[in-house]
Amino acid sequence: NTVHLVREYVPGRTLYRRLEEGALPEQRIVEVAQTLAGALDSLHRLGLVHREVRSANVLITPDGDLRLADWILPPTAKTYLASAAPEQAGALNRPIDGRADLYGLGALLHQCAVGLLTPPSSPPRADAPRDDLQRVSPGLAAMIRKLLAQRPEDRYQTAAGVLKDLELLPLLNGLLQAGRGVALGTGDQVTPTLPETPLVGRHAELQRLTACWDACLLYTSDAADDLTRV
């Protein structure tokens, strides 16, 4: 009567252990960002939130492939505060959604760029300079800053937007190096969710809900005195 959870065995080590040796080169950081943003995009499209996007939950296979897992190592207070979005840590009274995972991705990429000894400031500020990101290209630094914005609405709204800007990274770098401004997150998309499960055996309840909804609808009159539902 014992229930077992069987998961894929992934030989290798965590990204956290790799970062103990030092920061990653930019090409590898971009690969990490693409892989994890792709995984989060798939997860968020299912209406799920990971909540634990941090380097200790990323496995590196002997071939260098990455796997996003969960709860490989229990978070310490230090690692949690370095990767948790402000709304997760209680600094903001906001709902926790996929944008919290994107903050965690930004914190993880920040560690990849500067190493484990320099976590993001807590709480972060979107307008705060990040001189510790000077070793990466200006486009990648700008993306990490946006991911680490304190307010969820100032971050990337979807992982699809992150993936799009990663594709445009050479162009972004060229514009920034020329002193021109760039707009990040233009590829953000409203994440579609799974279709609603139809109510089965709830016809009477559904009729009552529909009647209540219709009773709450507001009507306004236009110039022709026709009623328009709003």
Salt bridges, closest charged atoms under 4 A:
GLU8 OE2 - ARG67 NE 3.77
GLU20 OE2 - ARG17 NH1 3.10
GLU21 OE2 - ARG13 NH1 2.62
GLU31 OE1 - ARG28 NH1 2.99
ASP41 OD2 - ARG45 NE 3.14
GLU52 OE1 - ARG54 NE 2.65
ASP70 OD1 - ARG7 NH1 3.15
GLU87 OE2 - ARG155 NH1 2.85
ASP97 OD2 - ARG99 NH2 2.88
ASP101 OD2 - HIS44 NE2 2.91
ASP127 OD1 - ARG125 NE 3.17
ASP132 OD2 - HIS110 NE2 2.96
GLU153 OE1 - ARG94 NH1 2.77
GLU153 OE2 - ARG151 NH1 3.38
ASP154 OD2 - ARG151 NE 2.89
